[in-house]
Amino acid sequence: MRKLVYYIASTLDGFIAGPDGADPTGPNGFWPLPEDYIQHLVTEYPETLPVQARQALSVTAAGTHFDTVLAGRRTYEIGLAAGVTNAYPHLRHMVFSQTLTDGPDPAVQFVADDPVATVRNLKQQDGKDIWLLGGGELAGSLYAEIDTLILKVAPLTIGDGIPLFSRRSAFDPRTWTLTDHTALESGTAILTYTRVTG
């Protein structure tokens, strides 16, 4: 069965973006992007690089982990504001929104249905794993469906911002097993956790 994987960059204090929700890696962003971090993405997770980064880095590899990416409306709109109508044309790109029903790129699929029911259906289909891109609201609504957490923890704290999971998520303690880890010389730690079931 396919797994839902929340693959996301996080600060040491658990934030995925600043309070304004803007792209932390953008032109005025605060996120560190050292060379070894970029190289790790290119080598291990090339499918998670947005189209403009893939072009700039001459990345053509399809990737081995994901064939579908899930995003919330606000996350999708970050790309739109930068003039990118589909940041992941090499993946099945699904955007969850109650207000947006379509967009400028026909390849992007807008979903108004319940995220949990949609993900449960996707898990039953053939294919690679499903990448939960974010943001925190969508991750909060899919909290119980996440099978694997892959956190790219930057050596950075910001004090306040968009948390890994929406503050409206239900209190629901879960246990995870550390199944892989990579520490980059620049200070980022890539931590892979698998949910303990049963």
C-alpha positions as CSV (number, residue, x, y, z in Angstrom):
1,M,0.0,0.0,0.0
2,R,1.2,3.5,-0.8
3,K,2.2,5.7,2.2
4,L,1.5,9.3,3.0
5,V,4.9,11.0,3.6
6,Y,5.1,14.4,5.2
7,Y,8.4,15.5,3.7
8,I,9.0,19.0,4.9
9,A,11.7,21.5,6.0
10,S,11.5,22.6,9.7
11,T,13.3,24.9,12.0
12,L,14.7,23.6,15.3
13,D,11.7,25.2,17.0
14,G,9.1,23.4,14.7
15,F,8.2,26.0,12.1
16,I,7.9,25.5,8.4
17,A,7.5,29.2,7.5
18,G,7.4,32.6,9.0
19,P,4.3,34.2,10.4
20,D,3.3,35.6,7.0
21,G,3.4,32.2,5.4
22,A,5.7,33.4,2.6
23,D,8.2,31.2,0.9
24,P,11.1,31.1,3.4
25,T,13.5,30.1,0.6
26,G,12.4,32.9,-1.7
27,P,14.4,36.1,-2.6
28,N,13.7,37.7,0.8
29,G,13.6,34.4,2.7
30,F,15.5,33.5,5.8
31,W,16.1,29.8,5.1
32,P,19.7,28.6,4.7
33,L,20.3,26.8,1.4
34,P,23.9,25.5,1.6
35,E,25.4,23.6,-1.2
36,D,25.4,20.2,0.6
37,Y,21.7,20.6,1.3
38,I,20.9,21.3,-2.3
39,Q,23.1,18.4,-3.4
40,H,21.3,16.1,-1.0
41,L,17.9,17.0,-2.6
42,V,19.2,16.5,-6.1
43,T,20.7,13.1,-5.3
44,E,18.1,11.7,-2.9
45,Y,14.8,13.5,-3.6
46,P,15.0,15.1,-7.1
47,E,11.2,14.9,-7.6
48,T,10.7,17.3,-4.6
49,L,12.6,20.1,-6.4
50,P,10.2,22.6,-8.0
51,V,10.3,23.0,-11.7
52,Q,12.4,26.2,-11.7
53,A,15.0,24.6,-9.4
54,R,15.1,21.5,-11.6
55,Q,15.7,23.6,-14.7
56,A,18.4,25.7,-13.0
57,L,20.2,22.6,-11.7
58,S,19.7,20.6,-14.9
59,V,17.8,17.9,-13.0
60,T,15.9,15.5,-15.1
61,A,15.7,12.5,-12.8
62,A,12.2,11.3,-12.2
63,G,12.9,10.3,-8.6
64,T,12.1,7.1,-6.8
65,H,10.0,8.1,-3.8
66,F,6.9,10.0,-5.0
67,D,4.6,10.3,-8.0
68,T,1.9,12.5,-6.3
69,V,2.2,15.8,-4.4
70,L,-0.5,17.2,-2.1
71,A,-0.7,20.9,-1.2
72,G,-3.1,23.3,0.5
73,R,-4.4,26.4,-1.2
74,R,-2.0,28.8,0.6
75,T,1.0,26.7,-0.3
76,Y,-0.1,26.6,-4.0
77,E,-0.7,30.3,-4.0
78,I,3.0,31.0,-3.0
79,G,4.0,29.6,-6.4
80,L,1.3,31.5,-8.2
81,A,2.5,34.7,-6.6
82,A,5.9,33.9,-8.1
83,G,4.4,33.3,-11.5
84,V,4.6,29.5,-11.3
85,T,1.3,27.8,-12.1
86,N,2.6,24.3,-11.5
87,A,5.7,23.8,-9.5
88,Y,5.6,20.0,-9.9
89,P,4.6,19.2,-13.5
90,H,6.6,16.0,-13.2
91,L,4.2,14.7,-10.5
92,R,0.5,14.4,-10.1
93,H,-0.2,17.7,-8.4
94,M,-3.3,18.0,-6.2
95,V,-4.4,21.1,-4.4
96,F,-6.9,21.0,-1.6
97,S,-9.2,24.0,-1.4
98,Q,-12.8,24.9,-0.6
99,T,-12.5,28.2,-2.5
100,L,-10.3,27.5,-5.5
101,T,-11.9,25.2,-8.0
102,D,-9.5,25.6,-10.9
103,G,-6.3,27.4,-11.8
104,P,-4.2,28.5,-14.8
105,D,-2.6,25.1,-15.3
106,P,-5.0,22.3,-16.3
107,A,-2.5,19.7,-15.0
108,V,-3.1,20.8,-11.4
109,Q,-6.0,19.0,-9.9
110,F,-8.1,21.0,-7.4
111,V,-9.9,18.9,-4.7
112,A,-12.7,20.2,-2.6
113,D,-13.4,16.7,-1.1
114,D,-12.4,15.6,2.4
115,P,-8.6,15.3,2.5
116,V,-8.8,12.2,4.7
117,A,-11.1,10.3,2.3
118,T,-9.1,11.4,-0.7
119,V,-5.8,10.2,0.8
120,R,-7.3,6.9,1.9
121,N,-8.5,6.4,-1.7
122,L,-5.0,7.4,-3.1
123,K,-3.3,4.9,-0.8
124,Q,-5.4,2.1,-2.4
125,Q,-4.2,3.0,-5.9
126,D,-1.0,1.7,-7.5
127,G,2.0,3.9,-7.6
128,K,4.8,5.4,-5.5
129,D,4.3,7.1,-2.2
130,I,2.3,10.3,-1.8
131,W,4.2,13.5,-0.8
132,L,2.4,15.8,1.6
133,L,4.1,19.1,0.8
134,G,2.1,21.2,3.2
135,G,1.2,23.5,4.6
136,G,0.4,23.2,8.3
137,E,-3.4,23.3,7.9
138,L,-3.5,20.4,5.4
139,A,-0.9,18.5,7.5
140,G,-3.1,19.0,10.5
141,S,-6.2,17.7,8.8
142,L,-4.2,14.7,7.6
143,Y,-2.3,14.1,10.9
144,A,-3.8,10.6,11.5
145,E,-3.1,9.5,7.9
146,I,0.6,10.3,7.9
147,D,2.7,7.1,7.8
148,T,6.2,8.7,7.5
149,L,7.7,12.0,8.6
150,I,10.8,13.2,6.8
151,L,12.0,16.3,8.5
152,K,14.8,18.4,7.0
153,V,15.7,20.2,10.2
154,A,17.7,23.4,9.6
155,P,20.1,24.8,12.2
156,L,17.7,27.7,12.7
157,T,15.2,29.0,15.1
158,I,12.6,31.8,14.3
159,G,10.5,32.1,17.5
160,D,7.1,32.2,15.7
161,G,5.6,31.2,12.4
162,I,3.6,28.5,10.7
163,P,4.0,25.3,12.8
164,L,4.6,21.8,11.4
165,F,0.9,21.0,12.2
166,S,-1.8,23.6,12.5
167,R,-2.5,24.7,16.0
168,R,-6.1,23.6,15.4
169,S,-5.0,20.0,15.1
170,A,-6.5,17.7,17.7
171,F,-4.5,16.5,20.6
172,D,-3.5,13.0,19.6
173,P,-0.1,11.7,20.8
174,R,1.6,9.4,18.4
175,T,4.9,7.5,18.6
176,W,7.4,7.4,15.8
177,T,10.5,5.2,15.2
178,L,13.6,6.9,13.8
179,T,14.4,4.7,10.7
180,D,17.0,6.9,8.9
181,H,19.1,10.0,9.6
182,T,21.6,12.1,7.7
183,A,23.6,14.9,9.2
184,L,25.0,17.4,6.7
185,E,28.2,19.3,7.4
186,S,26.3,22.6,7.0
187,G,24.2,21.6,10.0
188,T,20.9,20.4,8.5
189,A,19.7,17.0,9.8
190,I,17.4,14.9,7.7
191,L,15.4,12.7,10.0
192,T,13.1,9.9,8.8
193,Y,10.4,8.6,11.2
194,T,7.9,5.8,10.7
195,R,4.7,5.8,12.6
196,V,4.4,3.1,15.2
197,T,1.1,1.3,14.7
198,G,-0.8,-1.2,16.9
